Amino acid sequence: MTTLRAPMGATETIAFGPLDITFSEGVIRPRPWTTAQSEWAAEILLDAPAGRVLELCSGAGHIGLLSVLGSGRDLVCVDRSEIACVNARFNTECAGLASQVEIRNRPLEEAVADGEEFALVVADPPWVRHAEIGRFPEDPVTAIDGGDDGLVIARLCLQVIAKALMPGGSAILQLGPEGQVETLADELAAYAEDLVHTDTRRFPRGALMRVDRVPSCRS
């Protein structure tokens, strides 16, 4: 029997739904409320087209892992942080999902290859405005800094979604609680004319934005 070795550095393990998630210093602490993103994703997957799930800005991999748990769907986790990917790989093995999960340590601009398609995309991009990151000293700067308006990385996620979301597929982005969903909804047509903002779920600590790709509009 192989004993899994936790990532090096200061680590902590917390419950995230039914999963035990380990994270190291330099990786953002999973926030309990974000199980709502995974639960919504799992709900969507019940009727989604056949295909893989893509998690962008995956951190420790918790949101994606909980999204696909029990579904049999393959998952691709992408994060530019090497230590985040080490954490995600460890959590994948602990969850018994190593056979269906691929971890990619790369920037969003290189997240997917040409022609790759996914039935569902979940994304937890940094969304704190650069001028306000000092309000969260406990969080790694690279995991929360969303640029001047907090949406720089979220827009990169939308570029990936526009490229890789299959017809009939859906995406769920985690954003800030004040106006960010409306801003991105207004910009959505610039990424692809067949992407539609279909729903928003709001919470005290943030908001979840659902985007669907309309099957009949894509050739």
N, C-alpha and C positions, 0 to 999 in steps of 0.2 A: 504493500500500500504506500503510495507516494504522499508525503507530507508537504502541503503547500507552504511556501515561505513568504511571509508578508513583505511588502515593499520596504526598502531601507528608509531610515529617517523616522521622525516622530510620526506615529500612526495612531489612529483612533478608529474603532469600529462601532457603527450605529445601525439601528434598525431603519430600513426604508421599505415600508410595507412588509411583506414576508421575507425580504432579503436582508442579509447582514452585509453592509457596505463599509469597506475599509478605505481610508483616505490618508494621505501623507501631508506633511507641511508643504505648502506651495500649491495644493489642490483645494479648490473651494469646498467648504463643508456642505454636504447635501442638505437642502432645506426641506423640512417635513412636508410643507404645503405642496411641494412640487410632485408628490405622488399623484396629485390631481392630473398632471400632464400625462403621466404614464397610464392612469386609469382611463382617461379620455382616448389615448392612443389605442389601448387594448379594446375599447368599445368600438372604435372605428375599424379595427382589423377584423372584426367579426364579419363585416360585409365588404371589405376592401378587395381589390383585384389580387390575384395570386402574385406573389413577389416579395422581395426583401424589404427590410426596414433600414433606414439610414438615420443615424444620430449624429448631429453636428454640434461641435463644441461640447464633446461628451464628458469631459472631466473624468470622474471616477466611473462613469458608465452606468450609473444607477438608474437614470430615467429610461434609457434604452432597454436595459436588462429587464426592468419591471414591465415595460411595454410589451415585450415579446414573451414573457414568462408563461409557459403553458400553451403557447400558440403554435409552436413548431416552426415559426418563421425564422429565417436567417436574419442576422443583424450586422450592420457595418457601423462601427464607432469611429469617428474622426475627431482628432484634437491635435493642435500644433505643439502642445506641451508633452515632452517625453515622459516626465514623471506622471502626468495624468494618464497617459497610455499604459504605463506600468501598473498603475492602480486599477485601471479598467480591465486589464488582462487578468490580474489577480482576482478581482471580483467576479469576472466571467467564469473562471475556474471554480471558485468557491460556490457559485450558483449552479454548477453542473451544466453550463451552457457553452463550454469551449468549442464543441463540435459545430455550433451554429453561429458563432460570432467571429468576425474579423475586426482587428484593431488596426487603424491606419494613423500613423504619426506624421501628419502633414498639414500644411496650411489649407484654408478653405478653397483657395484658388486651384488647388490640386486634389480636392477631396474625391472627385469621381472622374472616371475616364469617359471619353466620348462614347456615347451609345449605351452607357449604363442607365438602367431605370429602376426606380423603387416605388413600391406601393404606398409607402408612408414615410414621411420625414419628420423627425422631432428635433428641435433645436433649442438650446438654452444659451444664446449668445450673451456676452457682457452687455448690459443695457444701462449702466449708471453713467450719467454725464461726467465727463472728465473733471470738471470743476467741483464735483461733489464726491469724488472717491474717498476723500479724507473722512467722510462720515462713516466709513466701513473699514476701520484699521485692521480688523481681524481677518479680512479677506485678501487674497493675493491680488495685486493690482491688475495683472494681466487677465484675471478671471472676471473682473467686473468693469473695467474701463471700456465704455462704449463710444468714446470720442466726444466731440463737442456737443452733440445732441443725444448721445446715448444709443444711436442707431447705426453706427458705422459697420459694426460686425453683423448686425441683423440684416443689413442690406446685402452683405456678402453671402449670408445664408440664403436670401431670396434668389440671388444669382444661381446658386447651386440647385435650389428647388426648381427654378425655371428650366434648368438644363436637364434635370434627372428625374423629376416626378412623372410617373407614367399617367396616361389618360385614365381618368376615374380615380386617381390617387389623391391623397390628402397630406397636408403638412400642418404641424402645430408648433408655433413659435412662442417661446416664453419672453415676455416683454415687461417693461415697467408699468406701474399702475396709473400713470397720468398722461394720457394723450398719445402714447407711442403707437398703439394699435391704429388709431385714426390716421396718423401720419403715414404709416406704411400702407394702409388701405388705399389712401389717396394716390400713392406712388405705384401701386401694384401693376397697373397696365404698362408701365415702362419696362417691366421685366418679361412679361408675356401676356398677350391679350386673352389667353384662355385660363389664366389664373384668377380665381374669384374668392374674395373674402366672404366666408359663409357664416361664421359664428365667432363669438367672443365669450370667454368665461373670466370673470373678474374676481380677484381675491385681495385681501388687505395688503399683501406683500408684492403683488404683481398681477399680470393679466396673461391669458392664453389666447392666441389668435389662430383660428383655423382657416387654412387656405386650401381650396380644392382646384384640381385641374379638370375642366369641363371636357368630357370625352369627345363631343361632337365638333369641337372647335379646333382640334389638333389633327393635322394631316399625318 
